[in-house]
Amino acid sequence: MHKAGFVNIIGNPNVGKSTLMNAFIGEKLSIITSKAQTTRHRILGIVNGDDFQVILSDTPGIIKPAYELQASMMDFVKSAFEDADVLVYMVEIGEKELKDEAFFKKITNSKIPVLLLLNKIDKSNQELLEEQAEIWQKKVPNAEFYPISALNGFNVQNVFDRIIELLPESPAFYPKDQLTDKPERFFVNEAIREKILMHYKKEIPYAVEVDTEEFFEEDNIIRMRSVIMVERETQKGIIIGHKGSALKRVGVEARKDLEKFFGKQVHLELYVKVNKNWRNNHSQLRRFGYNQK
């Protein structure tokens, strides 16, 4: 008997969805930073065993959209309800509600199995944990409840084992050696964007998109050329920094991560361009893989 199915992870921004998915997969596919709205796309990660294939979907954190990019991000979340065999709803210690009531009703009225994961319990005590458990089990009575620490791996294997139990009998949907549905250039873009999220403040990380224009793989090296898009000239200056120092730091750190990811030497060229108001431009959003309607 072989089981296979789609397991979609949803929740508010910064509750640990990407950390959980990376823990399940054992590879760093999704960006993890302390900033909210880090994940912009719906990213599939595939875990294969002899008799199972779990197709995990990390989605953007649920927010009320303020501009077109965020509206497109919420479309990725809506699509996660449509093809799930198991829904994983993540909350964190201290959280009391989902930021969108309509999404919350979809979860509580779900006809498919729901696993409610209370994350970051390493930041809690027994009394608070019991109080939070009671709150969430009342709010989502249709869900199976698991306290976890995705960062420390606590209870993660038990959740994964339960997911496999809940999957339908099915042949594999993807080749058994495939790790994700995203192309290599996507992970180059994400590695660079992660460093920008880590090193720049305020609006800068949210006004940035990365486009890898060249990706040439040779025997011993991969040569990449990526463009960092910003919305204004002032942002371009901040990204580059004094005598190019800030941009150089992003490039060096991203290259090191990419060499680990691809397992070979990487040559990375970075450029910065102004692409005015791209976050509200439908054709630009489509070009970057958003707004697929």
C-alpha positions in Angstrom: 0.0 0.0 0.0 1.3 3.4 -1.0 0.0 6.7 0.4 0.4 10.2 -1.1 -1.3 13.5 -0.6 -1.1 17.3 -0.2 -0.6 18.7 3.3 -1.1 22.5 3.4 0.3 24.6 6.3 -1.5 27.9 7.1 -1.5 30.4 9.9 -0.7 34.0 10.8 2.6 35.6 9.8 5.7 34.4 11.7 4.1 31.5 13.7 6.8 29.1 12.4 5.2 27.6 9.2 8.5 27.7 7.3 10.5 26.3 10.2 8.1 23.4 10.4 8.2 22.6 6.7 12.0 22.7 6.7 12.1 20.4 9.7 9.8 17.9 7.9 11.9 18.0 4.8 15.4 18.3 6.3 16.3 20.9 3.7 16.0 24.7 3.8 13.4 25.4 1.2 11.5 28.3 2.9 13.0 31.5 4.2 13.1 31.8 8.0 13.6 35.2 9.6 12.1 37.0 12.6 10.3 39.4 10.2 6.6 38.9 9.3 5.4 38.2 5.7 8.7 36.5 4.8 7.1 33.8 2.6 5.4 35.3 -0.4 4.8 32.3 -2.6 3.2 28.9 -2.0 6.2 26.6 -1.9 5.9 22.8 -2.3 8.3 20.6 -0.4 8.2 16.8 -1.1 9.1 14.1 1.5 9.4 10.6 0.1 9.5 7.2 1.8 9.2 3.7 0.4 5.4 3.6 0.9 4.5 7.3 1.1 4.9 10.8 -0.5 4.0 13.8 1.5 3.6 17.0 -0.5 3.9 19.9 1.9 2.8 23.4 1.1 4.2 26.4 2.9 2.0 29.5 2.4 2.3 33.2 3.2 1.0 34.3 6.6 -2.6 35.4 6.7 -3.0 39.2 6.6 -5.5 41.8 5.4 -3.9 42.9 2.1 -2.8 46.6 1.8 -1.5 46.4 -1.8 -1.7 44.1 -4.9 1.3 42.0 -3.9 -0.3 41.1 -0.6 -3.6 40.4 -2.3 -1.8 37.9 -4.6 -0.1 36.3 -1.5 -3.6 35.7 0.0 -4.7 34.0 -3.2 -1.9 31.5 -2.6 -3.5 30.9 0.9 -7.0 30.5 -0.6 -5.7 27.9 -3.0 -4.3 25.9 -0.1 -7.8 25.1 1.0 -8.8 23.7 -2.4 -6.4 20.8 -2.9 -5.5 19.7 0.7 -5.8 16.2 1.9 -4.7 17.3 5.4 -4.8 20.9 6.7 -2.1 22.0 9.2 -3.2 25.1 11.1 -0.4 26.6 13.1 -0.7 29.1 16.0 1.9 30.2 18.5 1.9 30.6 22.3 0.0 33.8 23.2 -2.0 34.0 20.0 -5.8 34.3 20.3 -7.2 34.6 16.8 -6.6 34.3 13.0 -6.3 37.7 11.4 -9.0 36.9 8.8 -12.4 35.6 10.0 -13.4 34.1 6.7 -10.2 31.9 6.7 -11.0 30.9 10.2 -14.5 29.8 9.3 -13.0 27.7 6.5 -10.8 25.9 9.0 -13.5 25.2 11.5 -15.9 24.0 8.8 -13.3 21.9 7.0 -14.4 18.5 5.8 -10.8 17.3 5.6 -8.6 16.4 8.7 -7.2 19.4 10.5 -4.2 19.3 12.7 -3.9 22.3 15.1 -0.3 22.9 16.1 0.5 25.2 19.0 4.0 26.2 18.3 6.9 27.8 20.3 6.0 26.0 23.5 9.7 26.3 24.4 8.8 29.9 25.2 6.0 28.9 27.6 5.3 27.3 31.0 3.0 24.5 31.9 0.2 26.8 33.1 0.2 29.0 30.0 0.4 25.9 27.8 -2.7 24.3 29.4 -4.6 27.6 29.2 -3.7 28.0 25.5 -4.6 24.4 24.7 -8.1 24.9 26.2 -8.7 28.1 24.2 -7.7 26.6 20.9 -9.4 23.2 21.4 -12.7 25.1 22.0 -12.1 27.4 19.0 -11.3 24.6 16.6 -13.2 21.6 17.9 -12.9 19.7 14.6 -9.0 19.7 14.9 -6.5 17.3 16.4 -4.4 19.2 18.8 -0.5 19.0 19.1 1.8 21.2 21.2 5.1 21.5 19.3 8.4 23.4 19.0 9.3 23.4 15.3 12.6 25.1 16.0 13.7 22.4 18.6 12.0 19.5 16.9 9.7 18.7 19.9 6.7 16.5 18.8 7.5 17.2 15.1 8.0 13.5 14.3 4.7 12.6 16.0 2.9 15.1 13.8 4.5 13.8 10.7 3.6 10.2 11.6 0.0 11.3 12.1 0.0 13.0 8.7 1.1 9.8 7.0 -1.7 7.9 8.7 -4.3 10.5 7.4 -3.1 10.4 3.8 -5.2 8.6 1.2 -4.0 5.6 -0.6 -2.5 6.9 -3.9 0.5 6.5 -6.2 3.2 9.2 -6.0 2.4 12.5 -7.7 6.0 13.5 -8.3 9.2 11.5 -9.1 10.6 10.0 -5.9 13.9 12.0 -6.1 12.1 15.4 -6.4 12.4 17.7 -3.5 10.2 20.7 -4.6 8.2 22.0 -7.5 10.2 25.2 -7.8 13.0 25.8 -10.3 16.6 26.4 -9.2 16.4 30.2 -9.9 13.6 30.5 -7.4 15.9 29.4 -4.6 18.6 31.8 -5.8 16.1 34.6 -5.5 14.9 33.5 -2.1 18.5 33.2 -0.7 19.2 36.7 -1.7 15.9 38.0 -0.4 16.5 36.3 2.9 19.7 38.3 3.4 17.9 41.5 2.5 15.3 40.7 5.1 18.0 40.1 7.7 20.1 43.2 7.1 17.7 46.0 6.1 15.0 47.7 8.2 11.6 49.2 7.8 10.0 49.2 4.3 13.1 48.1 2.4 12.7 44.3 2.5 9.1 44.5 1.5 9.8 46.8 -1.5 12.3 44.3 -2.9 11.9 41.6 -5.5 14.8 39.5 -6.9 15.1 38.2 -10.4 17.8 35.8 -11.5 18.4 36.6 -15.1 21.3 34.2 -15.7 22.0 30.7 -14.3 24.7 28.7 -16.0 25.9 25.4 -14.5 29.4 24.2 -15.4 31.2 21.1 -14.1 32.7 22.8 -11.1 30.8 26.1 -10.7 27.4 27.7 -11.2 27.5 31.2 -12.6 24.5 33.4 -11.6 23.5 37.0 -12.3 20.7 38.4 -10.2 18.9 41.8 -10.2 17.5 43.2 -7.0 14.4 45.3 -7.8 13.4 48.3 -5.6 10.6 50.9 -6.0 12.6 54.1 -5.5 16.1 55.6 -6.1 16.5 56.2 -2.4 16.0 52.5 -1.7 18.6 51.6 -4.4 21.1 53.7 -2.5 20.3 52.0 0.8 20.6 48.5 -0.7 24.0 49.3 -2.3 25.4 51.1 0.8 28.6 53.1 1.2 31.0 52.1 -1.6 28.8 49.0 -2.2 29.5 47.5 1.2 25.9 46.6 2.0 25.3 44.9 -1.3 28.6 43.0 -1.0 27.6 41.6 2.3 24.3 40.4 0.9 26.2 38.8 -2.0 28.8 37.0 0.1 26.3 35.6 2.6 23.8 34.5 -0.2 26.7 32.8 -2.1 27.7 30.8 0.9 24.1 29.5 1.4 23.8 28.7 -2.3 27.0 26.8 -2.3 25.6 24.6 0.5 22.3 24.3 -1.3 23.7 23.3 -4.6 26.8 21.5 -3.3 29.3 23.2 -5.6 31.1 26.5 -6.1 28.9 29.6 -6.9 29.8 32.8 -8.7 27.1 35.4 -8.0 26.8 38.8 -9.6 24.3 41.2 -8.0 22.8 44.4 -9.5 20.2 46.8 -8.2 17.5 48.4 -10.4 14.5 50.7 -9.8 11.2 49.2 -10.9 8.7 51.8 -9.8 5.6 50.7 -7.9 6.1 47.0 -8.9 4.0 45.8 -5.9 0.8 47.3 -7.4 1.6 46.6 -11.1 -0.3 43.5 -12.4 2.0 42.7 -15.3 5.1 43.0 -13.0 3.5 40.8 -10.4 2.7 38.2 -13.1 6.3 38.4 -14.2 7.5 37.6 -10.7 5.2 34.6 -10.3 2.3 36.3 -8.4 -1.2 37.3 -9.6 -1.7 34.0 -11.6 -5.4 34.7 -12.3 
